[in-house]
Amino acid sequence: MMAPAVGIHMTNSLSRTIRLAVVGVALVIAFLSSGVAHAEGSKVGFVSLERILRDSAAAKTALQKLDQEFLKRRQGLEESSKQLQGMVAKLERDAAVMSEADRRKLQKETADFERDLQRRQREFREDANRRQNEETALILERATRAIRQVAEAEKIDIVFQDAVYASPRIDITDKVLRALNAAGSR
């Protein structure tokens, strides 16, 4: 019964992220079209979410946490894959000397095992992707707070994320990483 709640949370989290992105794009368009961007004294900043998701302590911790969370399942799947390879090798090696009934039985067992393994691998990937998305959403929420904190401290009027090009003089990614890492260590 807990799985639907997780799915709902995930859907709400993704929906919220999408809404925030749409609102952000609308604000950027309004900001640029209003001429405020050209007003004297306006400050613009840039932050690389890719770097935040790669270099922040929170991201590294989340990656380690996910690795540990899925370690036993991954090892079980690897063991099952080796077992399947052994079954296929035995079938190929001994098929000529086996009775027809034994050969069919082993073929069916091998096919059933392979189907079950593929299902478990698919479930593993889905679960791992879901958890990674959840952790990413949490990191992005914390990053947004850190971006806001840095922008307010630096008196930046607007912060762009993941631009095609941004001058290093407006790049506040390092400051955001420091703020995010400091907030995480508290």
C-alpha positions in Angstrom: 0.0 0.0 0.0 3.0 2.3 0.4 4.0 2.2 -3.2 1.2 4.4 -4.5 2.0 7.1 -2.0 5.6 7.1 -3.2 4.4 7.4 -6.8 2.0 10.2 -5.9 4.9 12.0 -4.1 7.1 11.5 -7.1 4.4 12.8 -9.5 3.7 15.8 -7.3 7.4 16.5 -7.0 8.0 16.3 -10.8 4.8 18.3 -11.4 6.0 21.0 -9.0 9.4 21.1 -10.7 7.8 21.4 -14.1 5.5 24.2 -12.9 8.5 26.0 -11.4 10.4 25.7 -14.7 7.4 27.1 -16.6 7.0 30.0 -14.2 10.8 30.6 -14.3 10.7 30.8 -18.1 7.8 33.2 -18.0 9.5 35.4 -15.5 12.7 35.5 -17.7 10.7 36.4 -20.7 8.8 39.1 -18.8 12.1 40.4 -17.3 13.9 40.6 -20.6 11.0 42.1 -22.5 10.3 44.8 -19.9 13.6 46.5 -20.3 14.5 45.9 -16.7 17.5 43.8 -17.7 19.0 46.9 -19.3 18.4 49.2 -16.4 21.4 50.6 -14.7 22.5 48.6 -11.6 20.7 45.4 -12.5 22.7 42.3 -11.7 22.4 38.9 -13.5 23.8 35.6 -12.2 24.2 32.2 -13.7 24.3 28.8 -11.9 25.1 25.4 -13.4 22.7 22.8 -12.1 24.8 20.1 -13.8 27.8 21.1 -11.6 25.5 21.2 -8.5 24.2 17.7 -9.2 27.7 16.4 -9.8 29.9 18.3 -7.3 27.8 19.1 -4.3 28.3 17.1 -1.1 24.5 16.4 -1.1 24.7 14.8 -4.6 27.8 12.7 -3.6 26.0 11.6 -0.4 22.9 10.7 -2.4 24.9 8.7 -4.9 26.5 6.7 -2.1 23.2 6.2 -0.4 21.6 4.9 -3.6 24.6 2.6 -4.3 24.2 1.1 -0.8 20.4 0.9 -1.0 20.5 -1.1 -4.3 23.8 -3.0 -3.7 22.2 -6.4 -2.6 19.7 -6.3 -5.4 22.3 -5.5 -8.0 24.5 -8.3 -6.7 21.6 -10.7 -6.7 20.9 -9.8 -10.4 24.5 -10.3 -11.3 24.5 -13.7 -9.6 21.3 -14.7 -11.4 22.8 -13.5 -14.7 25.8 -15.8 -14.2 23.4 -18.7 -13.3 21.5 -18.1 -16.6 24.8 -18.1 -18.5 25.6 -21.5 -16.9 22.2 -22.9 -17.8 22.6 -21.7 -21.5 26.1 -23.2 -21.6 24.9 -26.5 -20.2 22.0 -26.6 -22.7 24.4 -25.9 -25.6 27.0 -28.3 -24.4 24.7 -31.2 -23.5 21.7 -30.8 -25.9 23.1 -33.4 -28.3 23.4 -36.1 -25.6 20.2 -35.3 -23.6 16.9 -37.1 -24.2 14.3 -35.0 -26.0 12.2 -34.7 -22.7 15.2 -33.6 -20.7 16.3 -31.1 -23.4 12.8 -29.6 -23.6 12.6 -29.4 -19.8 15.9 -27.6 -19.6 14.9 -25.2 -22.4 11.7 -24.3 -20.6 13.5 -23.8 -17.3 16.1 -21.6 -19.0 13.4 -19.6 -20.8 11.4 -19.2 -17.6 14.5 -18.2 -15.6 15.5 -15.7 -18.3 12.0 -14.2 -18.4 12.0 -13.8 -14.6 15.5 -12.3 -14.7 14.5 -9.7 -17.3 11.4 -8.8 -15.2 13.6 -8.4 -12.0 16.1 -6.3 -14.0 13.3 -4.1 -15.3 11.9 -3.6 -11.8 15.4 -2.9 -10.5 15.9 -0.2 -13.2 12.5 1.4 -12.5 13.1 1.4 -8.7 16.6 2.8 -9.1 15.4 5.5 -11.5 12.5 6.4 -9.2 14.8 6.7 -6.2 17.3 8.7 -8.2 14.6 11.1 -9.3 13.4 11.5 -5.6 17.0 12.3 -4.4 17.5 14.7 -7.4 14.3 16.5 -6.5 15.5 16.9 -2.9 18.9 18.2 -4.0 17.3 20.7 -6.4 15.0 22.0 -3.6 18.0 22.6 -1.4 19.9 24.1 -4.3 17.0 26.5 -5.0 17.2 27.7 -1.4 21.0 28.1 -1.7 20.6 30.0 -5.0 18.1 32.3 -3.5 20.3 32.9 -0.5 23.3 33.7 -2.6 21.3 35.9 -5.0 19.9 37.9 -2.1 23.3 38.3 -0.4 24.9 39.4 -3.7 21.8 41.6 -4.6 21.4 39.7 -7.9 18.1 40.5 -9.7 17.8 37.3 -11.8 19.7 34.0 -11.9 19.7 31.9 -15.0 20.3 28.1 -14.9 22.1 26.1 -17.5 22.7 28.7 -20.2 24.4 28.0 -23.6 27.0 30.5 -22.6 27.6 32.5 -19.4 30.5 34.7 -18.6 32.6 33.5 -15.6 32.1 36.9 -13.9 28.3 36.2 -13.5 28.8 32.5 -12.6 27.7 32.0 -9.0 27.9 28.2 -9.1 30.9 28.0 -6.7 29.1 30.3 -4.2 26.0 28.2 -4.4 28.0 25.0 -3.9 29.6 26.5 -0.8 26.2 27.6 0.6 24.6 24.2 -0.2 27.5 22.3 1.3 27.5 24.6 4.4 23.7 24.1 4.8 24.2 20.3 4.5 26.8 20.1 7.2 24.6 21.7 9.7 
